Amino acid sequence: MRFAHIRSEGAPRLVLVTEPGKAVYVDELFPGAPAALEELIAGGDELRERVRDAAAGVSGGIDLATAEFASASRTPPVVLAVGLNYAAHSGELGLKTDKTPTVFVLWPNSLTGHDGTTSWPRSLSESVDYEAELGVIIGRPAKDVSVDEALDHVWGYTVVNDITARDIQFSEAQWCRCKSFDGFTPTGPYVVTADEIPDPQDLHIWTVVDGHRVQDASTGQMIRGVAALVSHLSQSVTLLPGTLISTGSPGGAGYSRDPQIFLRDRSTVTVGIDGIGELTTHCRILD
């Protein structure tokens, strides 16, 4: 199944894609049906299957081509981001890949939706970069899970653009602020349930900036795969349902190119993962 949040009279509501380009509001399928992804996840397998059954044979009345998307993950308990998880990316940044994952937290104000506009003041940064990433959404609590058990705790997958102010990243000891400007974490458009992604390490991931393909890789190139990351993170904390994990970016970042490519005023960046979706962000730099 494929879900998204779209704005209805300004308020984001959960929709289920019923056919290419068409969807239905989940909260209209039956009394008490969830209006947000996090509510659906909290209801467990029973609620998800009730939604599936209720939508069977229903024709979608919402035209997604004209819909306004909100963040696919709207109110996660936490957004955990993993850095330096592809050798090509850590190498191009001149940073050493540690024996354990580099993990940091993204602030919730950074979450935004597909086809939206992300803006930032020129005075803060003119070195803003793109990063295509696979997003993993936890479905049931994960604590001290093994690698073999880890994927059983994954509810679904989405696309993340981990937008980064590189000058701030390299001037501070931590990476939270440089990646958490308002709108710096677009997600979506869709969350695809885990049963539709048999192997999260066999996905084509890519980025196009202003018409030019700048990242082109496979999630199989991760240093630590999704199962290893979920297992590792669960050793120190309980991963709560709805937690979003952004699993790192492949090589091809704009910072490392010669000449460098940064997101400019009116740039358009699309990051995509085959089988999940294409996530577009429009950029504005404020004087």
Phi and psi restraints in degrees (value plus and minus 20) as a CYANA .aco file:
   2 ARG   PHI    -150.7  -110.7
   2 ARG   PSI     102.1   142.1
   3 PHE   PHI    -139.7   -99.7
   3 PHE   PSI     139.1   179.1
   4 ALA   PHI    -174.0  -134.0
   4 ALA   PSI     144.3   184.3
   5 HIS   PHI    -127.2   -87.2
   5 HIS   PSI     105.8   145.8
   6 ILE   PHI    -144.7  -104.7
   6 ILE   PSI     135.0   175.0
   7 ARG   PHI    -104.3   -64.3
   7 ARG   PSI     108.3   148.3
   8 SER   PHI    -143.2  -103.2
   8 SER   PSI      88.7   128.7
   9 GLU   PHI      34.3    74.3
   9 GLU   PSI      18.1    58.1
  10 GLY   PHI      72.5   112.5
  10 GLY   PSI     -42.9    -2.9
  11 ALA   PHI    -119.0   -79.0
  11 ALA   PSI     105.7   145.7
  12 PRO   PHI     -85.2   -45.2
  12 PRO   PSI     117.1   157.1
  13 ARG   PHI    -153.0  -113.0
  13 ARG   PSI     128.9   168.9
  14 LEU   PHI     -96.1   -56.1
  14 LEU   PSI     113.5   153.5
  15 VAL   PHI    -144.5  -104.5
  15 VAL   PSI     134.2   174.2
  16 LEU   PHI    -133.6   -93.6
  16 LEU   PSI     107.4   147.4
  17 VAL   PHI     -95.0   -55.0
  17 VAL   PSI     103.2   143.2
  18 THR   PHI    -121.0   -81.0
  18 THR   PSI     -43.8    -3.8
  19 GLU   PHI    -182.0  -142.0
  19 GLU   PSI     142.3   182.3
  20 PRO   PHI     -72.6   -32.6
  20 PRO   PSI     101.4   141.4
  21 GLY   PHI      63.5   103.5
  21 GLY   PSI     -20.5    19.5
  22 LYS   PHI    -149.6  -109.6
  22 LYS   PSI     128.8   168.8
  23 ALA   PHI    -171.3  -131.3
  23 ALA   PSI     147.1   187.1
  24 VAL   PHI    -147.6  -107.6
  24 VAL   PSI     131.0   171.0
  25 TYR   PHI     -91.7   -51.7
  25 TYR   PSI     107.7   147.7
  26 VAL   PHI     -86.5   -46.5
  26 VAL   PSI     -56.3   -16.3
  27 ASP   PHI     -92.3   -52.3
  27 ASP   PSI     -22.1    17.9
  28 GLU   PHI    -121.3   -81.3
  28 GLU   PSI     -20.4    19.6
  29 LEU   PHI     -96.4   -56.4
  29 LEU   PSI     -53.3   -13.3
  30 PHE   PHI    -185.0  -145.0
  30 PHE   PSI     139.2   179.2
  31 PRO   PHI     -79.1   -39.1
  31 PRO   PSI     111.2   151.2
  32 GLY   PHI      62.9   102.9
  32 GLY   PSI     -14.3    25.7
  33 ALA   PHI     -86.4   -46.4
  33 ALA   PSI     129.9   169.9
  34 PRO   PHI     -92.1   -52.1
  34 PRO   PSI     127.6   167.6
  35 ALA   PHI    -125.8   -85.8
  35 ALA   PSI     -21.2    18.8
  36 ALA   PHI    -161.8  -121.8
  36 ALA   PSI     130.6   170.6
  37 LEU   PHI     -78.6   -38.6
  37 LEU   PSI     -62.5   -22.5
  38 GLU   PHI     -82.7   -42.7
  38 GLU   PSI     -52.6   -12.6
  39 GLU   PHI     -87.9   -47.9
  39 GLU   PSI     -60.3   -20.3
  40 LEU   PHI     -83.6   -43.6
  40 LEU   PSI     -64.7   -24.7
  41 ILE   PHI     -83.1   -43.1
  41 ILE   PSI     -61.6   -21.6
  42 ALA   PHI     -82.7   -42.7
  42 ALA   PSI     -46.8    -6.8
  43 GLY   PHI     -96.6   -56.6
  43 GLY   PSI     -26.1    13.9
  44 GLY   PHI      52.0    92.0
  44 GLY   PSI    -189.1  -149.1
  45 ASP   PHI     -82.2   -42.2
  45 ASP   PSI     -54.7   -14.7
  46 GLU   PHI     -82.8   -42.8
  46 GLU   PSI     -65.2   -25.2
  47 LEU   PHI     -88.5   -48.5
  47 LEU   PSI     -60.4   -20.4
  48 ARG   PHI     -80.4   -40.4
  48 ARG   PSI     -62.8   -22.8
  49 GLU   PHI     -90.0   -50.0
  49 GLU   PSI     -50.8   -10.8
  50 ARG   PHI     -86.5   -46.5
  50 ARG   PSI     -59.9   -19.9
  51 VAL   PHI     -83.8   -43.8
  51 VAL   PSI     -63.6   -23.6
  52 ARG   PHI     -78.7   -38.7
  52 ARG   PSI     -67.0   -27.0
  53 ASP   PHI     -85.5   -45.5
  53 ASP   PSI     -61.2   -21.2
  54 ALA   PHI     -86.6   -46.6
  54 ALA   PSI     -49.2    -9.2
  55 ALA   PHI    -106.4   -66.4
  55 ALA   PSI     -31.0     9.0
  56 ALA   PHI     -80.5   -40.5
  56 ALA   PSI     104.5   144.5
  57 GLY   PHI      61.6   101.6
  57 GLY   PSI     -22.0    18.0
  58 VAL   PHI    -103.1   -63.1
  58 VAL   PSI     113.2   153.2
  59 SER   PHI    -106.5   -66.5
  59 SER   PSI     114.3   154.3
  60 GLY   PHI     -92.2   -52.2
  60 GLY   PSI     112.2   152.2
  61 GLY   PHI    -123.5   -83.5
  61 GLY   PSI     -26.0    14.0
  62 ILE   PHI    -119.2   -79.2
  62 ILE   PSI     106.2   146.2
  63 ASP   PHI    -106.9   -66.9
  63 ASP   PSI      88.1   128.1
  64 LEU   PHI     -90.1   -50.1
  64 LEU   PSI     -38.2     1.8
  65 ALA   PHI     -86.1   -46.1
  65 ALA   PSI     -45.2    -5.2
  66 THR   PHI    -132.6   -92.6
  66 THR   PSI     -15.2    24.8
  67 ALA   PHI     -97.8   -57.8
  67 ALA   PSI     132.1   172.1
  68 GLU   PHI    -121.2   -81.2
  68 GLU   PSI      94.6   134.6
  69 PHE   PHI    -106.4   -66.4
  69 PHE   PSI     120.6   160.6
  70 ALA   PHI    -119.9   -79.9
  70 ALA   PSI     156.2   196.2
  71 SER   PHI     -77.0   -37.0
  71 SER   PSI     116.6   156.6
  72 ALA   PHI     -82.7   -42.7
  72 ALA   PSI     -55.0   -15.0
  73 SER   PHI    -131.2   -91.2
  73 SER   PSI      90.4   130.4
  74 ARG   PHI    -118.5   -78.5
  74 ARG   PSI     -63.4   -23.4
  75 THR   PHI    -153.5  -113.5
  75 THR   PSI      37.9    77.9
  76 PRO   PHI     -87.6   -47.6
  76 PRO   PSI     130.4   170.4
  77 PRO   PHI     -77.8   -37.8
  77 PRO   PSI     -52.8   -12.8
  78 VAL   PHI    -183.1  -143.1
  78 VAL   PSI     132.0   172.0
  79 VAL   PHI    -130.7   -90.7
  79 VAL   PSI      93.7   133.7
  80 LEU   PHI    -121.7   -81.7
  80 LEU   PSI     107.5   147.5
  81 ALA   PHI    -134.7   -94.7
  81 ALA   PSI     121.5   161.5
  82 VAL   PHI    -132.6   -92.6
  82 VAL   PSI     105.9   145.9
  83 GLY   PHI    -122.3   -82.3
  83 GLY   PSI     138.9   178.9
  84 LEU   PHI      35.9    75.9
  84 LEU   PSI      25.1    65.1
  85 ASN   PHI    -123.3   -83.3
  85 ASN   PSI     -17.0    23.0
  86 TYR   PHI    -146.7  -106.7
  86 TYR   PSI     111.0   151.0
  87 ALA   PHI     -79.4   -39.4
  87 ALA   PSI     -58.1   -18.1
  88 ALA   PHI     -83.6   -43.6
  88 ALA   PSI     -56.7   -16.7
  89 HIS   PHI     -94.8   -54.8
  89 HIS   PSI     -64.6   -24.6
  90 SER   PHI     -83.2   -43.2
  90 SER   PSI     -56.9   -16.9
  91 GLY   PHI     -86.3   -46.3
  91 GLY   PSI     -62.0   -22.0
  92 GLU   PHI     -90.8   -50.8
  92 GLU   PSI     -44.6    -4.6
  93 LEU   PHI    -105.5   -65.5
  93 LEU   PSI     -27.6    12.4
  94 GLY   PHI      51.2    91.2
  94 GLY   PSI       7.8    47.8
  95 LEU   PHI    -134.5   -94.5
  95 LEU   PSI     124.0   164.0
  96 LYS   PHI    -103.6   -63.6
  96 LYS   PSI     114.3   154.3
  97 THR   PHI     -98.3   -58.3
  97 THR   PSI     101.6   141.6
  98 ASP   PHI     -98.3   -58.3
  98 ASP   PSI     148.6   188.6
  99 LYS   PHI     -89.0   -49.0
  99 LYS   PSI     -43.3    -3.3
 100 THR   PHI    -140.2  -100.2
 100 THR   PSI     139.4   179.4
 101 PRO   PHI     -82.2   -42.2
 101 PRO   PSI     125.1   165.1
 102 THR   PHI    -105.0   -65.0
 102 THR   PSI      97.3   137.3
 103 VAL   PHI    -145.0  -105.0
 103 VAL   PSI     116.8   156.8
 104 PHE   PHI    -166.1  -126.1
 104 PHE   PSI     149.5   189.5
 105 VAL   PHI    -128.3   -88.3
 105 VAL   PSI     118.2   158.2
 106 LEU   PHI    -121.5   -81.5
 106 LEU   PSI     121.4   161.4
 107 TRP   PHI    -100.4   -60.4
 107 TRP   PSI     124.5   164.5
 108 PRO   PHI     -85.5   -45.5
 108 PRO   PSI     -43.5    -3.5
 109 ASN   PHI     -84.3   -44.3
 109 ASN   PSI     -36.0     4.0
 110 SER   PHI     -99.3   -59.3
 110 SER   PSI     -35.0     5.0
 111 LEU   PHI     -90.6   -50.6
 111 LEU   PSI     114.9   154.9
 112 THR   PHI    -174.8  -134.8
 112 THR   PSI     154.4   194.4
 113 GLY   PHI    -125.9   -85.9
 113 GLY   PSI     155.2   195.2
 114 HIS   PHI     -83.5   -43.5
 114 HIS   PSI     120.2   160.2
 115 ASP   PHI      47.2    87.2
 115 ASP   PSI       0.1    40.1
 116 GLY   PHI    -112.5   -72.5
 116 GLY   PSI     156.0   196.0
 117 THR   PHI    -131.0   -91.0
 117 THR   PSI     106.1   146.1
 118 THR   PHI    -127.2   -87.2
 118 THR   PSI     107.9   147.9
 119 SER   PHI    -146.4  -106.4
 119 SER   PSI     134.8   174.8
 120 TRP   PHI    -173.4  -133.4
 120 TRP   PSI     134.3   174.3
 121 PRO   PHI     -94.4   -54.4
 121 PRO   PSI     118.0   158.0
 122 ARG   PHI     -78.9   -38.9
 122 ARG   PSI     -51.5   -11.5
 123 SER   PHI     -85.8   -45.8
 123 SER   PSI     -43.2    -3.2
 124 LEU   PHI    -105.5   -65.5
 124 LEU   PSI     -61.0   -21.0
 125 SER   PHI    -185.3  -145.3
 125 SER   PSI     118.5   158.5
 126 GLU   PHI    -139.3   -99.3
 126 GLU   PSI       0.0    40.0
 127 SER   PHI    -146.6  -106.6
 127 SER   PSI      33.7    73.7
 128 VAL   PHI    -113.5   -73.5
 128 VAL   PSI     110.3   150.3
 129 ASP   PHI    -138.7   -98.7
 129 ASP   PSI     145.3   185.3
 130 TYR   PHI    -127.3   -87.3
 130 TYR   PSI     134.9   174.9
 131 GLU   PHI    -173.4  -133.4
 131 GLU   PSI      91.3   131.3
 132 ALA   PHI     -95.1   -55.1
 132 ALA   PSI     111.7   151.7
 133 GLU   PHI    -163.6  -123.6
 133 GLU   PSI     128.4   168.4
 134 LEU   PHI    -102.6   -62.6
 134 LEU   PSI     104.5   144.5
 135 GLY   PHI    -117.6   -77.6
 135 GLY   PSI     115.0   155.0
 136 VAL   PHI    -135.9   -95.9
 136 VAL   PSI     109.9   149.9
 137 ILE   PHI    -134.4   -94.4
 137 ILE   PSI     103.6   143.6
 138 ILE   PHI     -96.1   -56.1
 138 ILE   PSI     119.3   159.3
 139 GLY   PHI    -124.9   -84.9
 139 GLY   PSI     -54.8   -14.8
 140 ARG   PHI    -159.2  -119.2
 140 ARG   PSI     133.6   173.6
 141 PRO   PHI     -71.4   -31.4
 141 PRO   PSI     115.7   155.7
 142 ALA   PHI    -142.1  -102.1
 142 ALA   PSI      96.5   136.5
 143 LYS   PHI    -158.6  -118.6
 143 LYS   PSI     102.3   142.3
 144 ASP   PHI      35.3    75.3
 144 ASP   PSI      21.4    61.4
 145 VAL   PHI    -106.5   -66.5
 145 VAL   PSI     129.2   169.2
 146 SER   PHI    -100.5   -60.5
 146 SER   PSI     146.6   186.6
 147 VAL   PHI     -79.6   -39.6
 147 VAL   PSI     -60.3   -20.3
 148 ASP   PHI     -85.4   -45.4
 148 ASP   PSI     -48.9    -8.9
 149 GLU   PHI    -110.7   -70.7
 149 GLU   PSI     -36.3     3.7
 150 ALA   PHI     -80.0   -40.0
 150 ALA   PSI     -64.1   -24.1
 151 LEU   PHI     -87.8   -47.8
 151 LEU   PSI     -38.9     1.1
 152 ASP   PHI     -86.2   -46.2
 152 ASP   PSI     -37.4     2.6
 153 HIS   PHI    -116.3   -76.3
 153 HIS   PSI     -19.6    20.4
 154 VAL   PHI    -111.0   -71.0
 154 VAL   PSI     106.4   146.4
 155 TRP   PHI    -106.2   -66.2
 155 TRP   PSI     -59.1   -19.1
 156 GLY   PHI    -192.0  -152.0
 156 GLY   PSI    -197.0  -157.0
 157 TYR   PHI    -154.0  -114.0
 157 TYR   PSI     129.4   169.4
 158 THR   PHI    -163.3  -123.3
 158 THR   PSI     158.4   198.4
 159 VAL   PHI    -124.5   -84.5
 159 VAL   PSI     117.8   157.8
 160 VAL   PHI    -147.3  -107.3
 160 VAL   PSI     118.0   158.0
 161 ASN   PHI    -129.2   -89.2
 161 ASN   PSI      89.0   129.0
 162 ASP   PHI    -108.2   -68.2
 162 ASP   PSI      59.4    99.4
 163 ILE   PHI     -87.8   -47.8
 163 ILE   PSI     118.5   158.5
 164 THR   PHI    -158.9  -118.9
 164 THR   PSI     110.2   150.2
 165 ALA   PHI    -104.7   -64.7
 165 ALA   PSI      80.1   120.1
 166 ARG   PHI     -84.6   -44.6
 166 ARG   PSI     -57.8   -17.8
 167 ASP   PHI     -82.4   -42.4
 167 ASP   PSI     -58.9   -18.9
 168 ILE   PHI     -90.7   -50.7
 168 ILE   PSI     -59.7   -19.7
 169 GLN   PHI     -75.5   -35.5
 169 GLN   PSI     -62.6   -22.6
 170 PHE   PHI    -109.6   -69.6
 170 PHE   PSI     -17.6    22.4
 171 SER   PHI    -127.7   -87.7
 171 SER   PSI     -25.3    14.7
 172 GLU   PHI    -147.3  -107.3
 172 GLU   PSI     136.5   176.5
 173 ALA   PHI     -98.1   -58.1
 173 ALA   PSI     -39.7     0.3
 174 GLN   PHI    -141.1  -101.1
 174 GLN   PSI     142.7   182.7
 175 TRP   PHI    -129.7   -89.7
 175 TRP   PSI     -15.1    24.9
 176 CYS   PHI     -84.3   -44.3
 176 CYS   PSI     -68.7   -28.7
 177 ARG   PHI     -88.1   -48.1
 177 ARG   PSI     -60.7   -20.7
 178 CYS   PHI     -87.1   -47.1
 178 CYS   PSI     -37.3     2.7
 179 LYS   PHI    -133.7   -93.7
 179 LYS   PSI     -13.4    26.6
 180 SER   PHI    -143.7  -103.7
 180 SER   PSI       1.5    41.5
 181 PHE   PHI     -76.6   -36.6
 181 PHE   PSI     137.3   177.3
 182 ASP   PHI     -73.6   -33.6
 182 ASP   PSI     106.5   146.5
 183 GLY   PHI      60.2   100.2
 183 GLY   PSI     -10.5    29.5
 184 PHE   PHI    -104.2   -64.2
 184 PHE   PSI     -20.6    19.4
 185 THR   PHI    -148.4  -108.4
 185 THR   PSI      51.0    91.0
 186 PRO   PHI     -84.3   -44.3
 186 PRO   PSI     121.1   161.1
 187 THR   PHI    -155.4  -115.4
 187 THR   PSI     129.1   169.1
 188 GLY   PHI      99.6   139.6
 188 GLY   PSI    -171.2  -131.2
 189 PRO   PHI     -81.9   -41.9
 189 PRO   PSI     -44.7    -4.7
 190 TYR   PHI    -138.1   -98.1
 190 TYR   PSI     137.2   177.2
 191 VAL   PHI    -129.9   -89.9
 191 VAL   PSI     104.2   144.2
 192 VAL   PHI    -124.0   -84.0
 192 VAL   PSI     108.9   148.9
 193 THR   PHI     -84.5   -44.5
 193 THR   PSI     130.6   170.6
 194 ALA   PHI     -81.0   -41.0
 194 ALA   PSI     -48.0    -8.0
 195 ASP   PHI     -86.0   -46.0
 195 ASP   PSI     -37.2     2.8
 196 GLU   PHI    -112.1   -72.1
 196 GLU   PSI     -23.7    16.3
 197 ILE   PHI    -141.3  -101.3
 197 ILE   PSI      66.2   106.2
 198 PRO   PHI     -82.9   -42.9
 198 PRO   PSI     -50.4   -10.4
 199 ASP   PHI    -161.3  -121.3
 199 ASP   PSI      83.6   123.6
 200 PRO   PHI     -88.2   -48.2
 200 PRO   PSI     -28.1    11.9
 201 GLN   PHI    -118.4   -78.4
 201 GLN   PSI      -2.2    37.8
 202 ASP   PHI    -153.3  -113.3
 202 ASP   PSI      32.9    72.9
 203 LEU   PHI    -146.4  -106.4
 203 LEU   PSI     116.6   156.6
 204 HIS   PHI     -99.7   -59.7
 204 HIS   PSI     107.4   147.4
 205 ILE   PHI    -146.1  -106.1
 205 ILE   PSI     117.5   157.5
 206 TRP   PHI    -176.4  -136.4
 206 TRP   PSI     144.5   184.5
 207 THR   PHI    -159.1  -119.1
 207 THR   PSI     119.9   159.9
 208 VAL   PHI    -143.6  -103.6
 208 VAL   PSI     105.4   145.4
 209 VAL   PHI    -136.9   -96.9
 209 VAL   PSI     100.1   140.1
 210 ASP   PHI      29.4    69.4
 210 ASP   PSI      23.7    63.7
 211 GLY   PHI      66.5   106.5
 211 GLY   PSI     -22.0    18.0
 212 HIS   PHI    -133.6   -93.6
 212 HIS   PSI     107.7   147.7
 213 ARG   PHI     -94.6   -54.6
 213 ARG   PSI     102.2   142.2
 214 VAL   PHI    -139.1   -99.1
 214 VAL   PSI     -38.6     1.4
 215 GLN   PHI    -151.0  -111.0
 215 GLN   PSI     118.8   158.8
 216 ASP   PHI    -178.0  -138.0
 216 ASP   PSI      84.6   124.6
 217 ALA   PHI    -173.9  -133.9
 217 ALA   PSI    -193.1  -153.1
 218 SER   PHI    -146.6  -106.6
 218 SER   PSI     124.9   164.9
 219 THR   PHI     -85.8   -45.8
 219 THR   PSI     -33.8     6.2
 220 GLY   PHI     -86.8   -46.8
 220 GLY   PSI     -32.6     7.4
 221 GLN   PHI    -107.0   -67.0
 221 GLN   PSI     -19.6    20.4
 222 MET   PHI     -78.3   -38.3
 222 MET   PSI     120.6   160.6
 223 ILE   PHI     -86.8   -46.8
 223 ILE   PSI     -62.7   -22.7
 224 ARG   PHI    -144.4  -104.4
 224 ARG   PSI     101.0   141.0
 225 GLY   PHI     -92.7   -52.7
 225 GLY   PSI     156.0   196.0
 226 VAL   PHI     -77.0   -37.0
 226 VAL   PSI     -65.9   -25.9
 227 ALA   PHI     -82.2   -42.2
 227 ALA   PSI     -61.9   -21.9
 228 ALA   PHI     -85.7   -45.7
 228 ALA   PSI     -59.1   -19.1
 229 LEU   PHI     -86.1   -46.1
 229 LEU   PSI     -67.1   -27.1
 230 VAL   PHI     -80.9   -40.9
 230 VAL   PSI     -64.1   -24.1
 231 SER   PHI     -81.3   -41.3
 231 SER   PSI     -67.1   -27.1
 232 HIS   PHI     -81.5   -41.5
 232 HIS   PSI     -67.9   -27.9
 233 LEU   PHI     -84.1   -44.1
 233 LEU   PSI     -53.6   -13.6
 234 SER   PHI     -93.1   -53.1
 234 SER   PSI     -30.6     9.4
 235 GLN   PHI     -92.8   -52.8
 235 GLN   PSI     -50.2   -10.2
 236 SER   PHI    -124.0   -84.0
 236 SER   PSI     -46.2    -6.2
 237 VAL   PHI    -159.3  -119.3
 237 VAL   PSI     137.3   177.3
 238 THR   PHI    -102.7   -62.7
 238 THR   PSI      99.6   139.6
 239 LEU   PHI     -99.0   -59.0
 239 LEU   PSI      93.6   133.6
 240 LEU   PHI    -103.7   -63.7
 240 LEU   PSI     133.9   173.9
 241 PRO   PHI     -74.4   -34.4
 241 PRO   PSI     115.3   155.3
 242 GLY   PHI      74.2   114.2
 242 GLY   PSI     -33.0     7.0
 243 THR   PHI     -76.1   -36.1
 243 THR   PSI     113.8   153.8
 244 LEU   PHI    -124.9   -84.9
 244 LEU   PSI     106.3   146.3
 245 ILE   PHI    -134.6   -94.6
 245 ILE   PSI     100.9   140.9
 246 SER   PHI    -117.4   -77.4
 246 SER   PSI     101.7   141.7
 247 THR   PHI    -116.7   -76.7
 247 THR   PSI      -7.7    32.3
 248 GLY   PHI      83.1   123.1
 248 GLY   PSI     142.2   182.2
 249 SER   PHI    -138.3   -98.3
 249 SER   PSI     123.9   163.9
 250 PRO   PHI     -95.8   -55.8
 250 PRO   PSI    -199.5  -159.5
 251 GLY   PHI     -87.5   -47.5
 251 GLY   PSI     144.6   184.6
 252 GLY   PHI      90.9   130.9
 252 GLY   PSI      -9.0    31.0
 253 ALA   PHI     -80.6   -40.6
 253 ALA   PSI     127.8   167.8
 254 GLY   PHI     -83.8   -43.8
 254 GLY   PSI     -52.3   -12.3
 255 TYR   PHI     -78.1   -38.1
 255 TYR   PSI     -53.8   -13.8
 256 SER   PHI    -114.3   -74.3
 256 SER   PSI     -21.6    18.4
 257 ARG   PHI    -103.5   -63.5
 257 ARG   PSI     139.1   179.1
 258 ASP   PHI    -149.4  -109.4
 258 ASP   PSI      83.5   123.5
 259 PRO   PHI     -95.6   -55.6
 259 PRO   PSI     140.1   180.1
 260 GLN   PHI     -85.3   -45.3
 260 GLN   PSI     128.7   168.7
 261 ILE   PHI    -139.2   -99.2
 261 ILE   PSI      94.5   134.5
 262 PHE   PHI    -136.5   -96.5
 262 PHE   PSI     139.4   179.4
 263 LEU   PHI     -90.9   -50.9
 263 LEU   PSI     104.8   144.8
 264 ARG   PHI    -123.5   -83.5
 264 ARG   PSI     151.5   191.5
 265 ASP   PHI     -79.4   -39.4
 265 ASP   PSI     105.5   145.5
 266 ARG   PHI      55.5    95.5
 266 ARG   PSI      -7.0    33.0
 267 SER   PHI     -85.2   -45.2
 267 SER   PSI     130.9   170.9
 268 THR   PHI    -143.5  -103.5
 268 THR   PSI     106.9   146.9
 269 VAL   PHI    -143.7  -103.7
 269 VAL   PSI     110.5   150.5
 270 THR   PHI    -141.8  -101.8
 270 THR   PSI     103.7   143.7
 271 VAL   PHI    -131.6   -91.6
 271 VAL   PSI     123.1   163.1
 272 GLY   PHI    -163.8  -123.8
 272 GLY   PSI     133.7   173.7
 273 ILE   PHI    -154.3  -114.3
 273 ILE   PSI     100.0   140.0
 274 ASP   PHI     -77.2   -37.2
 274 ASP   PSI     115.4   155.4
 275 GLY   PHI      68.2   108.2
 275 GLY   PSI     -30.9     9.1
 276 ILE   PHI    -138.0   -98.0
 276 ILE   PSI     -73.5   -33.5
 277 GLY   PHI     138.1   178.1
 277 GLY   PSI     158.8   198.8
 278 GLU   PHI    -140.5  -100.5
 278 GLU   PSI     107.9   147.9
 279 LEU   PHI    -135.9   -95.9
 279 LEU   PSI      96.6   136.6
 280 THR   PHI    -130.4   -90.4
 280 THR   PSI     119.3   159.3
 281 THR   PHI    -150.8  -110.8
 281 THR   PSI     113.6   153.6
 282 HIS   PHI    -120.5   -80.5
 282 HIS   PSI     119.4   159.4
 283 CYS   PHI    -134.3   -94.3
 283 CYS   PSI     118.8   158.8
 284 ARG   PHI    -153.9  -113.9
 284 ARG   PSI     113.5   153.5
 285 ILE   PHI    -126.5   -86.5
 285 ILE   PSI     105.8   145.8
 286 LEU   PHI    -116.2   -76.2
 286 LEU   PSI     109.2   149.2
